[in-house]
Amino acid sequence: MVEKKPSQKVRKGNEWVPHAKQIKMAELLLNPEDRRTKQEKCKEVDITMKTLWKWMKDKRYVDYVNSQIDQYTNAELAEVWKALINQCKRGNIQAIKLFFEMKELHPDTKAW
């Protein structure tokens, strides 16, 4: 029996699943604290810029990266709302306006 590497995913039928290097590159690209260039990130993953360029032209990979963005931003949503509310409590007029717009309580956002 052949053992799988733990970092690789199993493909089900014709379903596209990113391989380990694609997953790692997506993580690096989406890490807001990683200020390195794409070239430096490619070097860490052991791919060329040309390979990254090819991946970024592949709708399946772009969809995967976008799904990871959604997961990350959804996970941070509670903290973002907390920060916005804190700014509102401090009297930040822009934050208050944004809060009302987001909650659809601002007159400009309602369909009267």
N, CA, C and O atoms as a GROMACS GRO file, in nm:
protein
  448
    1MET      N    1   0.083  -0.119   0.000
    1MET     CA    2   0.000   0.000   0.000
    1MET      C    3   0.088   0.125   0.000
    1MET      O    4   0.184   0.134   0.077
    2VAL      N    5   0.056   0.221  -0.085
    2VAL     CA    6   0.132   0.344  -0.098
    2VAL      C    7   0.077   0.447   0.000
    2VAL      O    8  -0.043   0.472   0.005
    3GLU      N    9   0.168   0.507   0.079
    3GLU     CA   10   0.126   0.610   0.174
    3GLU      C   11   0.124   0.746   0.107
    3GLU      O   12   0.210   0.778   0.025
    4LYS      N   13   0.025   0.825   0.143
    4LYS     CA   14   0.016   0.962   0.092
    4LYS      C   15   0.098   1.052   0.183
    4LYS      O   16   0.113   1.026   0.302
    5LYS      N   17   0.149   1.159   0.124
    5LYS     CA   18   0.213   1.263   0.204
    5LYS      C   19   0.102   1.336   0.280
    5LYS      O   20  -0.003   1.362   0.222
    6PRO      N   21   0.123   1.370   0.407
    6PRO     CA   22   0.017   1.433   0.485
    6PRO      C   23  -0.028   1.569   0.431
    6PRO      O   24  -0.142   1.609   0.454
    7SER      N   25   0.059   1.640   0.359
    7SER     CA   26   0.023   1.774   0.314
    7SER      C   27  -0.052   1.773   0.180
    7SER      O   28  -0.093   1.879   0.132
    8GLN      N   29  -0.070   1.656   0.121
    8GLN     CA   30  -0.139   1.652  -0.006
    8GLN      C   31  -0.282   1.604   0.011
    8GLN      O   32  -0.312   1.524   0.100
    9LYS      N   33  -0.369   1.655  -0.076
    9LYS     CA   34  -0.509   1.619  -0.069
    9LYS      C   35  -0.538   1.509  -0.170
    9LYS      O   36  -0.468   1.493  -0.269
   10VAL      N   37  -0.643   1.433  -0.142
   10VAL     CA   38  -0.684   1.326  -0.230
   10VAL      C   39  -0.787   1.381  -0.328
   10VAL      O   40  -0.880   1.452  -0.288
   11ARG      N   41  -0.770   1.349  -0.454
   11ARG     CA   42  -0.867   1.394  -0.555
   11ARG      C   43  -0.984   1.296  -0.559
   11ARG      O   44  -0.965   1.174  -0.556
   12LYS      N   45  -1.104   1.351  -0.566
   12LYS     CA   46  -1.224   1.269  -0.576
   12LYS      C   47  -1.277   1.281  -0.718
   12LYS      O   48  -1.325   1.388  -0.757
   13GLY      N   49  -1.269   1.176  -0.794
   13GLY     CA   50  -1.317   1.179  -0.932
   13GLY      C   51  -1.243   1.284  -1.012
   13GLY      O   52  -1.120   1.286  -1.013
   14ASN      N   53  -1.318   1.369  -1.079
   14ASN     CA   54  -1.259   1.476  -1.161
   14ASN      C   55  -1.247   1.608  -1.086
   14ASN      O   56  -1.210   1.709  -1.145
   15GLU      N   57  -1.278   1.608  -0.956
   15GLU     CA   58  -1.273   1.730  -0.877
   15GLU      C   59  -1.130   1.781  -0.868
   15GLU      O   60  -1.038   1.706  -0.838
   16TRP      N   61  -1.112   1.911  -0.894
   16TRP     CA   62  -0.980   1.971  -0.886
   16TRP      C   63  -0.949   2.006  -0.741
   16TRP      O   64  -1.031   2.068  -0.672
   17VAL      N   65  -0.831   1.966  -0.696
   17VAL     CA   66  -0.785   1.998  -0.561
   17VAL      C   67  -0.643   2.051  -0.573
   17VAL      O   68  -0.560   1.991  -0.642
   18PRO      N   69  -0.613   2.164  -0.508
   18PRO     CA   70  -0.477   2.218  -0.518
   18PRO      C   71  -0.376   2.125  -0.453
   18PRO      O   72  -0.405   2.059  -0.353
   19HIS      N   73  -0.256   2.122  -0.511
   19HIS     CA   74  -0.152   2.040  -0.450
   19HIS      C   75  -0.077   2.120  -0.344
   19HIS      O   76  -0.102   2.240  -0.326
   20ALA      N   77   0.013   2.055  -0.274
   20ALA     CA   78   0.077   2.113  -0.156
   20ALA      C   79   0.144   2.249  -0.184
   20ALA      O   80   0.132   2.341  -0.103
   21LYS      N   81   0.213   2.262  -0.297
   21LYS     CA   82   0.280   2.388  -0.327
   21LYS      C   83   0.179   2.499  -0.355
   21LYS      O   84   0.202   2.614  -0.318
   22GLN      N   85   0.068   2.465  -0.419
   22GLN     CA   86  -0.035   2.565  -0.445
   22GLN      C   87  -0.099   2.612  -0.315
   22GLN      O   88  -0.128   2.730  -0.298
   23ILE      N   89  -0.122   2.518  -0.224
   23ILE     CA   90  -0.180   2.553  -0.095
   23ILE      C   91  -0.084   2.644  -0.017
   23ILE      O   92  -0.126   2.746   0.039
   24LYS      N   93   0.044   2.607  -0.015
   24LYS     CA   94   0.143   2.687   0.057
   24LYS      C   95   0.154   2.827  -0.002
   24LYS      O   96   0.162   2.926   0.071
   25MET      N   97   0.154   2.835  -0.136
   25MET     CA   98   0.164   2.966  -0.200
   25MET      C   99   0.043   3.051  -0.169
   25MET      O  100   0.057   3.171  -0.144
   26ALA      N  101  -0.075   2.993  -0.170
   26ALA     CA  102  -0.197   3.068  -0.135
   26ALA      C  103  -0.186   3.122   0.007
   26ALA      O  104  -0.221   3.237   0.032
   27GLU      N  105  -0.139   3.039   0.099
   27GLU     CA  106  -0.122   3.083   0.238
   27GLU      C  107  -0.028   3.202   0.247
   27GLU      O  108  -0.055   3.298   0.319
   28LEU      N  109   0.082   3.196   0.173
   28LEU     CA  110   0.180   3.305   0.175
   28LEU      C  111   0.122   3.432   0.113
   28LEU      O  112   0.142   3.542   0.165
   29LEU      N  113   0.051   3.416   0.002
   29LEU     CA  114  -0.008   3.532  -0.065
   29LEU      C  115  -0.113   3.601   0.021
   29LEU      O  116  -0.128   3.723   0.017
   30LEU      N  117  -0.186   3.522   0.099
   30LEU     CA  118  -0.297   3.576   0.177
   30LEU      C  119  -0.258   3.622   0.317
   30LEU      O  120  -0.341   3.680   0.388
   31ASN      N  121  -0.136   3.598   0.357
   31ASN     CA  122  -0.091   3.637   0.490
   31ASN      C  123  -0.064   3.788   0.492
   31ASN      O  124   0.035   3.833   0.433
   32PRO      N  125  -0.149   3.866   0.558
   32PRO     CA  126  -0.131   4.011   0.556
   32PRO      C  127  -0.004   4.058   0.628
   32PRO      O  128   0.039   4.172   0.609
   33GLU      N  129   0.053   3.974   0.710
   33GLU     CA  130   0.174   4.013   0.784
   33GLU      C  131   0.302   3.980   0.706
   33GLU      O  132   0.410   4.026   0.744
   34ASP      N  133   0.291   3.902   0.600
   34ASP     CA  134   0.407   3.864   0.519
   34ASP      C  135   0.428   3.969   0.411
   34ASP      O  136   0.355   3.971   0.311
   35ARG      N  137   0.526   4.056   0.430
   35ARG     CA  138   0.550   4.169   0.342
   35ARG      C  139   0.650   4.138   0.229
   35ARG      O  140   0.691   4.228   0.156
   36ARG      N  141   0.687   4.012   0.216
   36ARG     CA  142   0.785   3.977   0.113
   36ARG      C  143   0.724   3.991  -0.027
   36ARG      O  144   0.602   3.993  -0.044
   37THR      N  145   0.812   4.000  -0.125
   37THR     CA  146   0.766   4.008  -0.264
   37THR      C  147   0.716   3.871  -0.309
   37THR      O  148   0.744   3.769  -0.246
   38LYS      N  149   0.642   3.871  -0.419
   38LYS     CA  150   0.595   3.744  -0.475
   38LYS      C  151   0.714   3.657  -0.512
   38LYS      O  152   0.711   3.535  -0.493
   39GLN      N  153   0.818   3.718  -0.563
   39GLN     CA  154   0.938   3.643  -0.602
   39GLN      C  155   0.999   3.571  -0.480
   39GLN      O  156   1.038   3.455  -0.489
   40GLU      N  157   1.006   3.641  -0.367
   40GLU     CA  158   1.060   3.579  -0.245
   40GLU      C  159   0.970   3.465  -0.197
   40GLU      O  160   1.019   3.363  -0.149
   41LYS      N  161   0.840   3.483  -0.210
   41LYS     CA  162   0.746   3.378  -0.169
   41LYS      C  163   0.758   3.258  -0.262
   41LYS      O  164   0.752   3.143  -0.218
   42CYS      N  165   0.775   3.284  -0.392
   42CYS     CA  166   0.796   3.175  -0.488
   42CYS      C  167   0.920   3.094  -0.453
   42CYS      O  168   0.921   2.971  -0.461
   43LYS      N  169   1.023   3.164  -0.413
   43LYS     CA  170   1.148   3.095  -0.377
   43LYS      C  171   1.125   3.002  -0.258
   43LYS      O  172   1.176   2.890  -0.255
   44GLU      N  173   1.049   3.049  -0.159
   44GLU     CA  174   1.021   2.965  -0.042
   44GLU      C  175   0.944   2.839  -0.081
   44GLU      O  176   0.969   2.731  -0.028
   45VAL      N  177   0.851   2.853  -0.175
   45VAL     CA  178   0.768   2.740  -0.217
   45VAL      C  179   0.841   2.653  -0.320
   45VAL      O  180   0.797   2.543  -0.352
   46ASP      N  181   0.952   2.704  -0.372
   46ASP     CA  182   1.033   2.635  -0.473
   46ASP      C  183   0.959   2.625  -0.606
   46ASP      O  184   0.950   2.519  -0.668
   47ILE      N  185   0.905   2.741  -0.648
   47ILE     CA  186   0.845   2.752  -0.781
   47ILE      C  187   0.899   2.878  -0.846
   47ILE      O  188   0.958   2.963  -0.780
   48THR      N  189   0.879   2.888  -0.977
   48THR     CA  190   0.922   3.007  -1.049
   48THR      C  191   0.806   3.107  -1.055
   48THR      O  192   0.691   3.071  -1.030
   49MET      N  193   0.838   3.230  -1.089
   49MET     CA  194   0.734   3.331  -1.109
   49MET      C  195   0.644   3.290  -1.225
   49MET      O  196   0.524   3.317  -1.224
   50LYS      N  197   0.702   3.224  -1.324
   50LYS     CA  198   0.623   3.178  -1.438
   50LYS      C  199   0.517   3.077  -1.394
   50LYS      O  200   0.404   3.078  -1.443
   51THR      N  201   0.555   2.989  -1.300
   51THR     CA  202   0.459   2.891  -1.248
   51THR      C  203   0.347   2.962  -1.174
   51THR      O  204   0.230   2.929  -1.194
   52LEU      N  205   0.380   3.059  -1.090
   52LEU     CA  206   0.278   3.135  -1.019
   52LEU      C  207   0.187   3.206  -1.119
   52LEU      O  208   0.065   3.206  -1.101
   53TRP      N  209   0.244   3.264  -1.221
   53TRP     CA  210   0.166   3.333  -1.324
   53TRP      C  211   0.068   3.235  -1.390
   53TRP      O  212  -0.048   3.270  -1.413
   54LYS      N  213   0.115   3.114  -1.420
   54LYS     CA  214   0.026   3.012  -1.479
   54LYS      C  215  -0.086   2.976  -1.383
   54LYS      O  216  -0.201   2.963  -1.425
   55TRP      N  217  -0.054   2.959  -1.256
   55TRP     CA  218  -0.157   2.926  -1.157
   55TRP      C  219  -0.261   3.037  -1.149
   55TRP      O  220  -0.381   3.010  -1.141
   56MET      N  221  -0.214   3.162  -1.152
   56MET     CA  222  -0.306   3.275  -1.137
   56MET      C  223  -0.394   3.295  -1.261
   56MET      O  224  -0.491   3.370  -1.257
   57LYS      N  225  -0.360   3.230  -1.370
   57LYS     CA  226  -0.445   3.233  -1.489
   57LYS      C  227  -0.542   3.115  -1.490
   57LYS      O  228  -0.631   3.109  -1.574
   58ASP      N  229  -0.526   3.022  -1.397
   58ASP     CA  230  -0.611   2.903  -1.387
   58ASP      C  231  -0.730   2.936  -1.296
   58ASP      O  232  -0.713   2.959  -1.176
   59LYS      N  233  -0.849   2.940  -1.354
   59LYS     CA  234  -0.969   2.977  -1.278
   59LYS      C  235  -0.987   2.890  -1.154
   59LYS      O  236  -1.035   2.939  -1.052
   60ARG      N  237  -0.949   2.764  -1.162
   60ARG     CA  238  -0.965   2.675  -1.046
   60ARG      C  239  -0.877   2.721  -0.930
   60ARG      O  240  -0.921   2.720  -0.815
   61TYR      N  241  -0.755   2.762  -0.959
   61TYR     CA  242  -0.665   2.809  -0.853
   61TYR      C  243  -0.714   2.944  -0.799
   61TYR      O  244  -0.714   2.966  -0.678
   62VAL      N  245  -0.754   3.033  -0.887
   62VAL     CA  246  -0.806   3.163  -0.843
   62VAL      C  247  -0.929   3.143  -0.755
   62VAL      O  248  -0.943   3.210  -0.653
   63ASP      N  249  -1.017   3.052  -0.794
   63ASP     CA  250  -1.134   3.021  -0.712
   63ASP      C  251  -1.092   2.969  -0.575
   63ASP      O  252  -1.153   3.003  -0.473
   64TYR      N  253  -0.988   2.884  -0.573
   64TYR     CA  254  -0.938   2.832  -0.445
   64TYR      C  255  -0.886   2.946  -0.358
   64TYR      O  256  -0.918   2.954  -0.239
   65VAL      N  257  -0.804   3.034  -0.416
   65VAL     CA  258  -0.748   3.147  -0.340
   65VAL      C  259  -0.862   3.235  -0.288
   65VAL      O  260  -0.860   3.279  -0.173
   66ASN      N  261  -0.961   3.261  -0.373
   66ASN     CA  262  -1.075   3.343  -0.330
   66ASN      C  263  -1.153   3.277  -0.217
   66ASN      O  264  -1.201   3.346  -0.127
   67SER      N  265  -1.165   3.144  -0.221
   67SER     CA  266  -1.236   3.074  -0.113
   67SER      C  267  -1.158   3.086   0.018
   67SER      O  268  -1.217   3.094   0.126
   68GLN      N  269  -1.025   3.088   0.008
   68GLN     CA  270  -0.943   3.105   0.128
   68GLN      C  271  -0.956   3.247   0.183
   68GLN      O  272  -0.956   3.268   0.304
   69ILE      N  273  -0.968   3.345   0.093
   69ILE     CA  274  -0.990   3.484   0.135
   69ILE      C  275  -1.122   3.492   0.212
   69ILE      O  276  -1.130   3.555   0.317
   70ASP      N  277  -1.225   3.428   0.157
   70ASP     CA  278  -1.356   3.430   0.223
   70ASP      C  279  -1.348   3.368   0.362
   70ASP      O  280  -1.404   3.422   0.458
   71GLN      N  281  -1.278   3.255   0.375
   71GLN     CA  282  -1.265   3.190   0.505
   71GLN      C  283  -1.193   3.281   0.604
   71GLN      O  284  -1.236   3.295   0.719
   72TYR      N  285  -1.085   3.343   0.560
   72TYR     CA  286  -1.007   3.430   0.648
   72TYR      C  287  -1.090   3.551   0.692
   72TYR      O  288  -1.095   3.584   0.810
   73THR      N  289  -1.156   3.615   0.595
   73THR     CA  290  -1.231   3.736   0.630
   73THR      C  291  -1.352   3.702   0.716
   73THR      O  292  -1.387   3.780   0.805
   74ASN      N  293  -1.416   3.589   0.691
   74ASN     CA  294  -1.529   3.549   0.775
   74ASN      C  295  -1.484   3.523   0.918
   74ASN      O  296  -1.555   3.554   1.013
   75ALA      N  297  -1.366   3.466   0.932
   75ALA     CA  298  -1.313   3.436   1.066
   75ALA      C  299  -1.281   3.565   1.142
   75ALA      O  300  -1.284   3.566   1.265
   76GLU      N  301  -1.250   3.671   1.071
   76GLU     CA  302  -1.214   3.799   1.134
   76GLU      C  303  -1.333   3.893   1.152
   76GLU      O  304  -1.318   4.000   1.211
   77LEU      N  305  -1.448   3.855   1.102
   77LEU     CA  306  -1.564   3.943   1.102
   77LEU      C  307  -1.602   3.995   1.241
   77LEU      O  308  -1.631   4.113   1.256
   78ALA      N  309  -1.603   3.910   1.340
   78ALA     CA  310  -1.641   3.952   1.475
   78ALA      C  311  -1.545   4.059   1.528
   78ALA      O  312  -1.589   4.157   1.589
   79GLU      N  313  -1.417   4.041   1.504
   79GLU     CA  314  -1.318   4.139   1.550
   79GLU      C  315  -1.334   4.273   1.478
   79GLU      O  316  -1.317   4.379   1.537
   80VAL      N  317  -1.366   4.266   1.350
   80VAL     CA  318  -1.384   4.389   1.273
   80VAL      C  319  -1.506   4.465   1.324
   80VAL      O  320  -1.500   4.586   1.342
   81TRP      N  321  -1.616   4.394   1.348
   81TRP     CA  322  -1.735   4.460   1.403
   81TRP      C  323  -1.705   4.522   1.539
   81TRP      O  324  -1.749   4.633   1.568
   82LYS      N  325  -1.629   4.449   1.622
   82LYS     CA  326  -1.592   4.502   1.753
   82LYS      C  327  -1.513   4.631   1.741
   82LYS      O  328  -1.537   4.728   1.813
   83ALA      N  329  -1.417   4.632   1.648
   83ALA     CA  330  -1.335   4.752   1.627
   83ALA      C  331  -1.420   4.868   1.578
   83ALA      O  332  -1.402   4.982   1.621
   84LEU      N  333  -1.514   4.839   1.486
   84LEU     CA  334  -1.602   4.944   1.436
   84LEU      C  335  -1.688   5.001   1.548
   84LEU      O  336  -1.704   5.122   1.559
   85ILE      N  337  -1.744   4.914   1.629
   85ILE     CA  338  -1.828   4.959   1.741
   85ILE      C  339  -1.748   5.041   1.840
   85ILE      O  340  -1.796   5.141   1.892
   86ASN      N  341  -1.625   4.999   1.868
   86ASN     CA  342  -1.538   5.077   1.958
   86ASN      C  343  -1.515   5.217   1.903
   86ASN      O  344  -1.516   5.314   1.978
   87GLN      N  345  -1.493   5.227   1.771
   87GLN     CA  346  -1.472   5.359   1.710
   87GLN      C  347  -1.600   5.442   1.720
   87GLN      O  348  -1.594   5.563   1.743
   88CYS      N  349  -1.714   5.377   1.702
   88CYS     CA  350  -1.843   5.449   1.716
   88CYS      C  351  -1.858   5.503   1.858
   88CYS      O  352  -1.899   5.618   1.877
   89LYS      N  353  -1.825   5.422   1.957
   89LYS     CA  354  -1.837   5.463   2.097
   89LYS      C  355  -1.744   5.579   2.130
   89LYS      O  356  -1.772   5.658   2.221
   90ARG      N  357  -1.634   5.591   2.056
   90ARG     CA  358  -1.540   5.701   2.078
   90ARG      C  359  -1.583   5.828   2.007
   90ARG      O  360  -1.517   5.932   2.018
   91GLY      N  361  -1.695   5.820   1.935
   91GLY     CA  362  -1.747   5.938   1.868
   91GLY      C  363  -1.696   5.959   1.727
   91GLY      O  364  -1.716   6.067   1.671
   92ASN      N  365  -1.633   5.861   1.667
   92ASN     CA  366  -1.582   5.871   1.531
   92ASN      C  367  -1.701   5.878   1.434
   92ASN      O  368  -1.770   5.778   1.412
   93ILE      N  369  -1.725   5.994   1.378
   93ILE     CA  370  -1.842   6.018   1.293
   93ILE      C  371  -1.842   5.927   1.170
   93ILE      O  372  -1.946   5.873   1.132
   94GLN      N  373  -1.726   5.909   1.108
   94GLN     CA  374  -1.718   5.821   0.991
   94GLN      C  375  -1.755   5.678   1.028
   94GLN      O  376  -1.825   5.610   0.953
   95ALA      N  377  -1.709   5.632   1.143
   95ALA     CA  378  -1.741   5.497   1.189
   95ALA      C  379  -1.889   5.483   1.217
   95ALA      O  380  -1.950   5.381   1.185
   96ILE      N  381  -1.948   5.587   1.277
   96ILE     CA  382  -2.091   5.584   1.307
   96ILE      C  383  -2.171   5.577   1.177
   96ILE      O  384  -2.265   5.499   1.166
   97LYS      N  385  -2.133   5.659   1.080
   97LYS     CA  386  -2.202   5.658   0.951
   97LYS      C  387  -2.188   5.520   0.886
   97LYS      O  388  -2.287   5.464   0.836
   98LEU      N  389  -2.068   5.464   0.887
   98LEU     CA  390  -2.045   5.332   0.829
   98LEU      C  391  -2.130   5.227   0.900
   98LEU      O  392  -2.189   5.140   0.836
   99PHE      N  393  -2.135   5.234   1.032
   99PHE     CA  394  -2.214   5.139   1.110
   99PHE      C  395  -2.361   5.142   1.065
   99PHE      O  396  -2.422   5.038   1.040
  100PHE      N  397  -2.416   5.264   1.056
  100PHE     CA  398  -2.556   5.276   1.015
  100PHE      C  399  -2.577   5.229   0.871
  100PHE      O  400  -2.680   5.169   0.840
  101GLU      N  401  -2.480   5.256   0.784
  101GLU     CA  402  -2.490   5.208   0.646
  101GLU      C  403  -2.487   5.054   0.642
  101GLU      O  404  -2.565   4.992   0.571
  102MET      N  405  -2.396   4.995   0.719
  102MET     CA  406  -2.382   4.850   0.720
  102MET      C  407  -2.508   4.783   0.777
  102MET      O  408  -2.546   4.674   0.734
  103LYS      N  409  -2.570   4.848   0.873
  103LYS     CA  410  -2.692   4.794   0.933
  103LYS      C  411  -2.817   4.840   0.857
  103LYS      O  412  -2.930   4.810   0.897
  104GLU      N  413  -2.796   4.912   0.746
  104GLU     CA  414  -2.903   4.964   0.661
  104GLU      C  415  -3.001   5.052   0.739
  104GLU      O  416  -3.122   5.050   0.716
  105LEU      N  417  -2.944   5.131   0.832
  105LEU     CA  418  -3.024   5.224   0.911
  105LEU      C  419  -3.004   5.369   0.868
  105LEU      O  420  -3.074   5.459   0.914
  106HIS      N  421  -2.907   5.390   0.779
  106HIS     CA  422  -2.877   5.524   0.730
  106HIS      C  423  -2.979   5.559   0.622
  106HIS      O  424  -3.009   5.475   0.537
  107PRO      N  425  -3.034   5.681   0.624
  107PRO     CA  426  -3.138   5.718   0.526
  107PRO      C  427  -3.095   5.700   0.381
  107PRO      O  428  -3.178   5.668   0.296
  108ASP      N  429  -2.967   5.718   0.351
  108ASP     CA  430  -2.919   5.705   0.213
  108ASP      C  431  -2.918   5.560   0.166
  108ASP      O  432  -2.911   5.536   0.046
  109THR      N  433  -2.926   5.462   0.257
  109THR     CA  434  -2.917   5.322   0.217
  109THR      C  435  -3.052   5.254   0.206
  109THR      O  436  -3.061   5.141   0.159
  110LYS      N  437  -3.156   5.320   0.250
  110LYS     CA  438  -3.291   5.260   0.246
  110LYS      C  439  -3.360   5.295   0.114
  110LYS      O  440  -3.344   5.404   0.060
  111ALA      N  441  -3.434   5.199   0.066
  111ALA     CA  442  -3.518   5.224  -0.052
  111ALA      C  443  -3.654   5.270  -0.003
  111ALA      O  444  -3.737   5.187   0.036
  112TRP      N  445  -3.678   5.399  -0.005
  112TRP     CA  446  -3.802   5.455   0.049
  112TRP      C  447  -3.911   5.442  -0.049
  112TRP      O  448  -4.024   5.484  -0.021
   0.00000   0.00000   0.00000
